[in-house]
Amino acid sequence: MADRRVRRGYGIAVGIEVVACGLGAAGLGLAGRSPYIAPWILLVVGVHFVPLGRLFGSSYLVWAGLALSAVAIAGAVTGAVSDVAPSAVTGAFGGLVCVACAAICLRRALLRGVRAE
């Protein structure tokens, strides 16, 4: 984040993410589809991880973004064809993807820190 270009790119990506989340959630709520707000939010987060992964040079974020997007779609489909709430799928599996990505990135950062000393 010390690089001005990275800060600017991050700000743009997060700004677009916030607007997309808000507009999508409002639209789904107004349309009476509030159970699909959780998959929508997860899809937006997953999609925004892809450019952030490239911006920060982390293939792990790109893969996490793709996995989160897939979980979001699976949650929406599951909710449409069964009695399982879309938020149950997106929350459980999206959370696992996020925790796994965080653990991998933390491990990578710690190993880099140990090597730098």
N, C-alpha and C positions, 0 to 999 in steps of 0.2 A: 504494500500500500504506500510505500515511500515514493513510488514512481507516479508522476502526475497523470500519465496516460492510463495507468491501471486504476487509479482512483476515479478518473472520469468514466471509464468503461464500467466500473463497478456501480457507480452512481446511476448511470443510464440503465443498466440491467436491472437493478433493484427497483428503480422508479417504474419501469415498464411492468415488472412483476407485481408491484403493489396495485397499480392501476388495473391490470388484467384480473388480479384476484378480486378486487372490489367490484368491478363491473360484472364479472361472471357470477359472483355470489349474489349480487343484487338481481341480476337477470334471472338466475335460477330460482331465487326466492320469490320474485314477482310472478314467475311462471308456475309456481306451486311445485317446484322440483327441488325443494330444499335438501332432501336426502343426498342429492348429487353435488352439493357444495364441497364436501370433503374431497371427493375425487377430482373436482375441478381445481381446488387449491393445490392438491398434490401434483396434478398435471402441470400447472403453471410453475411450481417450484422445480419439478423435474426438468422441464424445458429450459428454465433459466440457469440450471446447473451446467448445461452444455456450453454456452458462451463463457460462463465464469471459469469453467475448467480450462478452456483454451486461453482465456485472459491470464489466469494464474499458472498456466503450464502444468496442469494436473490432469492426467488422463483418468485418474480415479474419480474426479468430479464429473467428467463426461460420462463415464460408465454408470455412476450413481444416478445421474440425470436420466439416462436412458432406462435404467431399472425402475426408477420412481415413476416415470411416464408409463411404463408397462404396467406397474402395479395400479396406477390410477385408472387406466383403461380396464384392467381386469376387475377392479372394484365396481366401476360403473356397469360393466356387463353382468357381473354377478348380481348386482342389485336389480338389474332389469329382468333377469331370468329366474330369480329365486327369491326367497323370503329373507335372505341374508342382507343386512344393511350395508350399503356401499361403504359407509364410514368404518365398519368393522374390518373390512378387507384393507382399505387404504391405511387405516390407523395401525393395524398390526404389522402388515408387511412393509408399509412405507417406513414405519419406525425401525424395523429390523435393517432395512437398507441404509437408513441414515446412521444408525449405530455402527454398522459394519464399515461404512465409508469413513466415519469419524475415527474408528479404531485403526484403520489402515493408514489414514493420513497422520494420525498421532504417532504411530509406530515409525512411519517414514521420517517425520520431523525429528523424533528422538534419535533415530539412527544417524541422521545428518548432523545433529547437534553433537553426538558422541564422536563422530569422525572429524568434526571441525576442531575439536580440542587437541 
